[in-house]
Amino acid sequence: MKTGKIAVKVGCCGFSVARPKYFGALPVVEIQQTFYEPPRPSTAKRWREDAPQDFEFTLKAWQLITHEPSSPTYRRLRTPLSDKEKGEAGSFRWTDLTRRAWQVTLEVARALNADKVLFQCPASFRPIPKNRDRLSNFFNAIEREGIACIWEPRGDWQPDEIADLCQRLGLVHCVDPFQGESVTDGLRYYRLHGIGGYRHEYTEKELRWLSRHCADKGAAYILFNNVSMFQDAFRFQKLLAASGNEGPHAA
């Protein structure tokens, strides 16, 4: 949907309801399965075929790229790693393993016709020289023609440092708008993790603030990632539509 000068797409981080219901209600979803263990490209292609033509997929990059093997998220990894591969995984190391992990992520993105990939970092990926170098080496090395690489740093990264890295490496800064502001121009990619935590349900007042916050800032993706994500996304989309700014796929 469009609000004044901007196009806003509202969705969830993952299918929190059955896909047919989701497709009928919201215009975009961020696939989470690709973070834990990417599906086969044929499976992703089937999702694309089942979705409305104007529906959009974004996706998270495989955790082998961003997270260390000590992360509890690796419990959902079905592909066993050798000791050598464990030493090559995570923190944006540029290794044979992370190169393959990116290639698998990219193949799924192509099958989904997705042109936005999120790289979510754990808070343990701190702003130290080693990590800055790894981030630079990785993004300077990967093939990404036609793909917007979206970076969600967490922890104590400072806005000026994020802005510098995003500018040098061609990245889009992802942030929770209730926690901070994007430091890159153009596309806004917001992930809402719940005020105070995942179990938060957004109030009408908070959604109205969010609507005002999005105004006149360029194209925006608003992706809810809280316990009531589908309901909150649906309510937020209705709020935008009620203001007279109804756009494609609005409820």
ZIZIFEN-V317149 format. One line per field, one symbol per residue. psi: psi as a letter, one per 40 degrees, with the letter a starting at -180 (. if undefined). A space follows every 10 residues. Layout:
BEGIN
psi->???
END
This chain:
BEGIN
psi->ihhbeihhhh aigiheiidd dddedieiih hdddddhiii dddddddddd iideihhiih ihddddiiee hededehdhi hiddddeeii ffigiddddd dddddddddd defhehhhgh iidegigidd ddddddddde dihfhehhhh hgiiafhidd ddddddddef ihhhiheeda iieiibhhhh hhehheideh hhiddddddd dddehfeahh hhhifidfdd dddddddddd ddeefhahei .
END
